[in-house]
Amino acid sequence: MGNLTTPPSVQKLQSALHAKAKEEPGYRFYLLYDKVSRADVLVFAYRCCKANKGAAGVDGQTFEDIEAYGEVRWIRELAQRLRNKTYEPDAVKRVWIPKPNSSKLRPLGVPTIADRVVETAAMLVLEPIFGADLAPEQYAYRPDRGAHDAVRAVHSLLNTGHTQVIDADLSGYFDSIPHAELLQCVARRIVDRHILRLIKAWLVAPVDEDDGKGRTTRSRANRDSKRGTPQGAPISPLLSNLYMRRFVEGWRRLGCEQRWSAHIVNYADDFVICCKRGAPEAMVAMRRIMDRLKLTVNEEKTHLCEIPRERFDFLGYTFGRCYSRKDGHAYIGTRPSKKSIKRMVASISEVTDRRTGMLDAEEIVGRLNRKLTGWANYFCLGPVSPAYQQLDTHVRERLRRWLCKKHKDASTGSSRFPDQFLYEKLGLVRLAPRTHDLPWAKA
């Protein structure tokens, strides 16, 4: 839940639910709905949603509106609607956002604040239960692991002989998850019919979208196709993890992991399978299981890769042969992918576009620093110095050009705005000296 501290009473509830789920893998929970409507759970859920900010949903209600109305009063009334069983989800507002490492856009659903709060409350109650069941190969949306752990897991497999890699891609995973099978996954642990009714209502909520002409069009595609989880909704990560668990468990139970020493590393809808042998046969088995799960493998983006002869990208990193900068010896390692660098270069260019010329230099440098720091915090594994140096060079050039435009200076800028001015006077972040490339064992 970001940097927010979970209240002790909510922690106690979560610990009890997790302990029960861990202790009895076959136990099914009957009474959970009352936990979702608990005052402490809803207050913390509201704080989490407020910390994430986010736009208004279809009702136009903002956090400022709620503050003006009275947060305590608003939460109390929402709790009452839940207890009276009169709460019904609103439609979800669809917006389009840029896809990572791509020029394409992807849809994002924006539920109303009330729906976000109730979904977050449900997640606070359900996550400890299903967290006990998720496979260790699953790294996304979990409090005890993340993308860096997934990257390290892949690197470890490659260095222990699992060098035949299935670099897999699913077509529209979040939009393809079948509702009936997903609800079976939930019902394996949850018997409380009120919780099941809530989840189903969120899955089939209509979607409102601006048609570009000032009118709103409403779609009920999820209800009609009986597929898809609402991307952008707080409950979606948990549900998507839960359905992907079927694939991970099926892979193990069908003997695929043992037969080919083939290990899955999964992060959200991304996964690779690192095999010691038999990768072509493992790939056939993977397709067969995905077909049974009613998911579609993207054949254009799914391929076999032999390390170290070839390379593949996963979670923004390129895996393959690297060379030591000290003595030139070859090793299997990772570095920021070309796509990731290219995307960051484009992002820097956008911040320093001539259209931002009316802003202060301090504001532009602040924006650049936040982007650079965030990028470097993620891309900090393996030999990163070449990527850092490339970005440092690009950001200096772009910032100088921006400063020249702002001050109507016809020079190249390096004489009037030398490195010392950019770094010491304006406080621009420099990436390259921040790190030494560490060998993987120490990363």
Legacy VTK file of the C-alpha trace (Angstrom):
# vtk DataFile Version 3.0
C-alpha trace
ASCII
DATASET POLYDATA
POINTS 443 float
0.000 0.000 0.000
2.741 2.432 -0.971
4.363 4.235 1.976
1.257 4.108 4.183
1.517 2.173 7.416
-1.217 -0.421 7.821
-3.155 0.197 11.060
-2.532 -2.441 13.778
-6.161 -3.617 13.737
-6.037 -4.219 9.964
-2.638 -5.914 10.307
-4.072 -8.212 12.969
-6.990 -9.156 10.708
-4.686 -9.803 7.735
-2.273 -11.885 9.817
-5.112 -14.056 11.141
-6.548 -14.624 7.641
-3.121 -15.416 6.171
-2.212 -17.791 9.008
-5.500 -19.689 8.613
-5.077 -19.934 4.822
-1.460 -21.080 5.152
-2.225 -23.586 7.884
-5.180 -25.173 6.039
-4.726 -25.111 2.223
-8.207 -26.605 1.769
-10.016 -24.231 4.126
-12.839 -22.134 2.641
-13.793 -18.794 4.186
-17.498 -18.244 4.897
-17.684 -14.887 6.669
-15.670 -12.094 5.024
-18.184 -9.502 3.814
-18.482 -7.981 7.288
-14.693 -7.467 7.306
-14.872 -5.425 4.078
-17.405 -3.036 5.621
-15.429 -2.604 8.851
-14.728 1.060 9.648
-10.958 0.595 10.109
-10.638 -1.350 6.839
-12.642 1.226 4.869
-10.767 4.184 6.399
-7.411 2.630 5.473
-8.724 1.716 2.000
-9.776 5.337 1.524
-6.332 6.583 2.624
-4.668 4.217 0.138
-6.850 5.454 -2.722
-6.276 9.073 -1.767
-2.487 8.523 -1.657
-2.659 7.079 -5.189
-4.572 10.209 -6.270
-6.180 9.432 -9.604
-8.904 11.103 -11.624
-12.632 11.139 -10.952
-14.789 8.318 -12.317
-18.062 8.579 -14.235
-19.779 10.402 -11.346
-17.217 13.244 -11.483
-16.584 13.037 -7.732
-13.053 14.035 -6.643
-11.211 13.688 -3.338
-11.632 17.459 -2.895
-15.406 17.005 -3.181
-15.308 14.300 -0.513
-13.193 16.484 1.797
-15.703 19.311 1.390
-18.554 16.908 2.159
-16.681 15.358 5.093
-14.476 12.279 4.781
-15.752 10.617 7.965
-19.376 11.154 6.942
-18.698 9.896 3.387
-16.964 6.708 4.607
-19.698 6.076 7.203
-22.390 6.322 4.519
-20.435 3.991 2.195
-20.109 1.476 5.046
-23.862 1.696 5.625
-24.573 0.994 1.947
-22.346 -2.090 2.165
-24.045 -3.347 5.327
-27.508 -2.735 3.864
-26.443 -4.526 0.639
-27.498 -1.463 -1.366
-24.003 -0.794 -2.743
-23.806 -1.332 -6.520
-20.727 -0.522 -8.643
-20.937 2.333 -11.143
-19.731 2.153 -14.727
-15.978 2.420 -15.293
-14.572 5.387 -17.238
-12.173 4.302 -19.987
-9.085 6.354 -20.808
-6.182 5.475 -23.103
-2.568 5.627 -21.928
0.755 4.949 -23.734
1.891 1.325 -23.706
5.379 0.744 -22.244
8.088 0.420 -24.917
5.527 1.033 -27.654
3.820 3.781 -29.620
0.480 2.043 -29.081
-2.122 2.930 -26.458
-3.741 0.610 -23.962
-7.115 1.010 -22.247
-7.262 1.863 -18.581
-10.427 1.778 -16.508
-11.069 4.494 -13.926
-13.682 3.389 -11.374
-15.418 5.958 -9.172
-13.705 6.725 -5.875
-16.413 4.815 -3.985
-15.769 1.723 -6.127
-12.000 2.092 -5.722
-12.374 2.266 -1.945
-14.621 -0.821 -1.735
-12.342 -2.772 -4.105
-9.305 -1.800 -2.032
-11.113 -2.871 1.146
-11.923 -6.218 -0.490
-8.301 -6.570 -1.565
-7.081 -5.884 1.993
-9.216 -8.806 3.153
-8.660 -11.216 0.242
-4.963 -10.684 -0.500
-3.693 -12.350 2.715
-5.813 -15.429 1.900
-4.767 -15.815 -1.732
-1.229 -14.662 -0.970
-0.820 -17.922 0.925
-1.679 -19.841 -2.263
0.245 -17.956 -4.958
3.233 -19.787 -6.391
6.782 -18.584 -5.626
7.278 -18.187 -9.396
4.789 -15.280 -9.360
6.457 -11.949 -8.586
3.931 -9.201 -9.418
1.657 -7.284 -7.029
2.978 -9.016 -3.924
4.236 -7.326 -0.756
7.311 -9.554 -0.385
8.644 -9.553 -3.958
8.875 -7.470 -7.104
10.310 -7.023 -10.591
13.954 -7.030 -9.435
13.381 -10.414 -7.771
11.953 -11.763 -11.036
14.959 -10.432 -12.992
17.342 -12.031 -10.478
15.425 -15.327 -10.653
15.801 -15.475 -14.450
19.492 -14.622 -14.194
20.019 -17.361 -11.600
18.291 -19.951 -13.816
20.392 -18.977 -16.844
23.579 -19.390 -14.795
22.544 -22.833 -13.568
22.183 -24.302 -17.060
18.576 -23.363 -17.882
19.677 -21.681 -21.102
16.872 -22.778 -23.456
14.338 -19.981 -22.960
10.708 -19.703 -24.033
10.173 -15.963 -24.314
6.373 -15.938 -24.185
3.699 -13.332 -24.775
-0.070 -13.512 -24.311
-2.525 -11.530 -26.432
-4.600 -9.232 -24.220
-4.269 -11.332 -21.052
-6.309 -9.031 -18.791
-9.098 -8.751 -21.367
-9.155 -12.520 -22.014
-9.555 -13.994 -18.527
-12.807 -16.009 -18.585
-15.179 -15.018 -15.772
-16.575 -18.470 -14.963
-13.118 -20.021 -14.538
-11.814 -16.997 -12.619
-14.748 -17.137 -10.204
-13.989 -20.845 -9.703
-10.478 -19.815 -8.642
-11.991 -17.392 -6.125
-14.650 -19.853 -4.904
-11.977 -22.473 -4.185
-11.229 -20.396 -1.088
-14.204 -18.036 -0.690
-17.721 -19.280 0.044
-19.162 -15.944 1.206
-21.780 -15.287 -1.508
-21.803 -11.534 -0.873
-18.075 -11.319 -1.664
-18.553 -13.453 -4.789
-21.449 -11.220 -5.875
-19.269 -8.108 -5.445
-16.437 -9.555 -7.549
-18.818 -10.621 -10.298
-20.408 -7.143 -10.325
-16.971 -5.538 -10.764
-16.107 -7.945 -13.587
-19.247 -7.133 -15.602
-19.451 -3.383 -14.852
-20.205 -1.356 -18.014
-17.509 0.851 -19.527
-18.116 4.500 -20.498
-15.902 6.149 -23.096
-15.801 9.601 -24.679
-16.430 9.196 -28.416
-14.361 12.292 -29.206
-17.449 14.328 -30.125
-18.542 15.236 -26.628
-20.795 12.208 -26.240
-20.355 9.140 -24.044
-20.727 5.633 -25.382
-21.419 2.731 -23.030
-20.072 -0.762 -23.650
-21.005 -3.988 -21.892
-18.339 -6.059 -23.662
-17.102 -7.730 -20.460
-20.620 -8.837 -19.543
-21.467 -9.970 -23.087
-18.205 -11.840 -23.719
-17.989 -13.103 -20.102
-14.286 -12.252 -20.182
-11.822 -9.686 -18.870
-10.759 -8.059 -15.621
-11.089 -4.264 -15.210
-7.592 -2.873 -15.829
-6.922 0.060 -13.529
-9.214 -1.262 -10.797
-7.569 -2.023 -7.425
-8.917 -5.605 -7.430
-7.569 -6.422 -10.921
-3.952 -7.306 -9.958
-5.126 -9.859 -7.396
-7.578 -11.465 -9.833
-5.032 -11.597 -12.665
-2.459 -13.225 -10.349
-5.062 -15.713 -9.213
-5.842 -16.857 -12.757
-2.175 -17.015 -13.785
-1.666 -19.317 -10.805
-3.710 -21.910 -12.723
-1.049 -21.978 -15.432
1.862 -22.159 -12.966
0.212 -24.934 -10.926
-0.864 -26.806 -14.063
2.698 -26.700 -15.399
3.973 -28.323 -12.235
1.179 -30.879 -11.785
1.386 -32.058 -15.390
5.072 -32.817 -14.840
6.374 -30.199 -17.305
8.753 -28.613 -14.800
10.359 -31.945 -13.955
10.372 -33.410 -17.496
12.368 -30.587 -19.060
13.726 -28.928 -15.896
11.614 -26.020 -17.113
10.993 -23.220 -14.615
8.493 -20.375 -15.025
9.214 -16.805 -13.925
6.008 -14.768 -14.057
5.346 -11.069 -13.570
1.736 -9.968 -14.244
1.024 -11.023 -17.848
4.725 -11.455 -18.699
6.514 -14.749 -18.265
9.501 -16.724 -19.479
10.193 -20.432 -19.110
13.861 -21.337 -18.617
14.591 -24.967 -19.611
17.636 -27.193 -19.346
16.378 -29.330 -22.225
13.440 -29.945 -24.537
12.364 -26.332 -25.026
10.476 -27.044 -28.318
8.401 -29.743 -26.590
7.909 -27.470 -23.554
6.630 -24.748 -25.879
4.025 -27.120 -27.342
2.927 -28.031 -23.805
2.708 -24.337 -22.839
0.448 -23.616 -25.838
-1.761 -26.598 -24.966
-2.217 -25.458 -21.348
-2.958 -21.859 -22.392
-5.561 -23.169 -24.834
-7.251 -25.080 -22.005
-7.194 -21.889 -19.924
-8.898 -20.046 -22.837
-5.919 -17.708 -23.210
-4.238 -16.824 -26.517
-0.497 -17.057 -27.121
0.790 -14.197 -29.273
2.693 -16.206 -31.878
4.450 -13.158 -33.359
6.073 -12.250 -30.052
6.615 -15.762 -28.632
9.857 -17.484 -29.549
12.613 -19.807 -28.397
15.950 -18.327 -27.418
19.283 -20.121 -26.883
21.520 -18.370 -24.366
24.274 -17.147 -24.699
24.137 -17.313 -28.517
20.964 -15.193 -28.552
19.363 -12.554 -26.347
15.858 -11.846 -25.049
14.131 -9.006 -23.183
12.144 -9.403 -19.968
10.808 -6.660 -17.684
12.826 -3.977 -19.474
16.159 -5.835 -19.226
18.074 -7.641 -21.994
19.477 -11.037 -20.990
22.415 -12.560 -22.852
26.160 -12.444 -23.279
27.943 -9.516 -21.651
31.643 -8.648 -21.512
33.537 -7.503 -18.455
34.830 -3.945 -18.731
37.824 -4.937 -16.577
39.280 -7.921 -18.428
36.908 -8.532 -21.346
35.776 -12.013 -20.284
32.292 -13.100 -21.391
29.504 -13.933 -18.945
25.705 -14.299 -18.954
24.277 -11.077 -17.617
21.720 -8.378 -18.094
21.512 -4.712 -18.958
18.773 -2.153 -19.673
17.165 -3.042 -22.995
17.462 -0.783 -26.041
13.683 -0.297 -25.932
13.851 0.878 -22.316
16.621 3.364 -23.121
14.802 4.578 -26.234
11.622 5.135 -24.243
13.506 7.118 -21.599
15.224 9.222 -24.296
11.767 10.042 -25.721
10.494 10.919 -22.242
13.422 13.332 -21.658
12.774 14.929 -25.051
9.111 15.396 -24.152
9.948 17.189 -20.890
12.359 19.525 -22.701
10.086 20.180 -25.677
9.843 23.816 -26.828
6.194 23.838 -25.693
7.421 23.790 -22.067
9.397 27.017 -22.591
7.074 29.057 -20.377
8.060 27.004 -17.316
10.939 27.824 -14.958
14.245 25.989 -15.343
13.836 24.697 -11.775
10.524 23.061 -12.710
12.021 21.399 -15.818
15.072 20.148 -13.887
12.782 18.851 -11.142
10.771 16.861 -13.692
13.939 15.507 -15.308
15.416 14.547 -11.937
12.297 12.618 -10.933
12.363 10.705 -14.213
16.105 10.015 -14.085
16.042 8.927 -10.450
13.059 6.630 -10.958
14.638 5.099 -14.065
17.994 4.531 -12.353
16.331 3.044 -9.251
14.758 0.379 -11.473
17.643 -0.104 -13.904
20.351 -0.744 -11.334
21.190 -4.413 -11.959
24.176 -5.541 -14.008
26.364 -3.283 -16.198
24.360 -0.068 -16.348
27.066 2.576 -16.877
26.817 2.680 -20.709
23.050 3.300 -20.484
23.535 5.923 -17.747
26.190 7.725 -19.809
23.932 7.712 -22.882
21.075 9.252 -20.913
23.368 11.800 -19.218
24.610 12.960 -22.625
21.076 13.193 -24.019
19.659 15.086 -21.032
22.526 17.622 -21.104
22.022 18.272 -24.817
18.244 18.611 -24.461
18.424 20.846 -21.380
21.006 23.142 -23.026
18.825 23.402 -26.142
15.809 24.176 -23.948
17.727 26.875 -22.031
18.941 28.453 -25.288
15.378 28.592 -26.640
14.101 30.093 -23.406
16.801 32.758 -23.286
16.784 33.301 -27.087
20.452 32.341 -27.262
21.681 31.353 -30.753
24.769 29.488 -29.445
25.004 25.722 -28.944
24.739 26.330 -25.220
27.827 24.488 -23.978
29.732 27.745 -23.450
26.911 29.593 -21.683
25.531 26.502 -19.910
28.516 24.236 -19.130
28.194 20.954 -17.204
29.111 22.690 -13.963
26.149 25.084 -14.370
23.703 22.248 -15.118
24.814 20.036 -12.240
25.856 22.487 -9.537
23.700 25.550 -10.194
20.514 23.901 -11.497
20.967 20.662 -9.536
20.514 18.263 -12.446
20.935 14.625 -11.405
23.951 12.869 -12.939
23.486 9.109 -13.329
26.887 7.779 -14.399
28.932 8.452 -11.204
26.146 7.127 -8.964
27.014 3.498 -9.403
29.762 1.026 -10.152
28.773 -1.935 -12.272
28.507 -4.758 -9.830
28.874 -8.407 -10.733
25.581 -10.234 -10.495
26.514 -12.057 -7.338
26.609 -8.715 -5.529
23.757 -6.974 -7.341
LINES 1 444
443 0 1 2 3 4 5 6 7 8 9 10 11 12 13 14 15 16 17 18 19 20 21 22 23 24 25 26 27 28 29 30 31 32 33 34 35 36 37 38 39 40 41 42 43 44 45 46 47 48 49 50 51 52 53 54 55 56 57 58 59 60 61 62 63 64 65 66 67 68 69 70 71 72 73 74 75 76 77 78 79 80 81 82 83 84 85 86 87 88 89 90 91 92 93 94 95 96 97 98 99 100 101 102 103 104 105 106 107 108 109 110 111 112 113 114 115 116 117 118 119 120 121 122 123 124 125 126 127 128 129 130 131 132 133 134 135 136 137 138 139 140 141 142 143 144 145 146 147 148 149 150 151 152 153 154 155 156 157 158 159 160 161 162 163 164 165 166 167 168 169 170 171 172 173 174 175 176 177 178 179 180 181 182 183 184 185 186 187 188 189 190 191 192 193 194 195 196 197 198 199 200 201 202 203 204 205 206 207 208 209 210 211 212 213 214 215 216 217 218 219 220 221 222 223 224 225 226 227 228 229 230 231 232 233 234 235 236 237 238 239 240 241 242 243 244 245 246 247 248 249 250 251 252 253 254 255 256 257 258 259 260 261 262 263 264 265 266 267 268 269 270 271 272 273 274 275 276 277 278 279 280 281 282 283 284 285 286 287 288 289 290 291 292 293 294 295 296 297 298 299 300 301 302 303 304 305 306 307 308 309 310 311 312 313 314 315 316 317 318 319 320 321 322 323 324 325 326 327 328 329 330 331 332 333 334 335 336 337 338 339 340 341 342 343 344 345 346 347 348 349 350 351 352 353 354 355 356 357 358 359 360 361 362 363 364 365 366 367 368 369 370 371 372 373 374 375 376 377 378 379 380 381 382 383 384 385 386 387 388 389 390 391 392 393 394 395 396 397 398 399 400 401 402 403 404 405 406 407 408 409 410 411 412 413 414 415 416 417 418 419 420 421 422 423 424 425 426 427 428 429 430 431 432 433 434 435 436 437 438 439 440 441 442
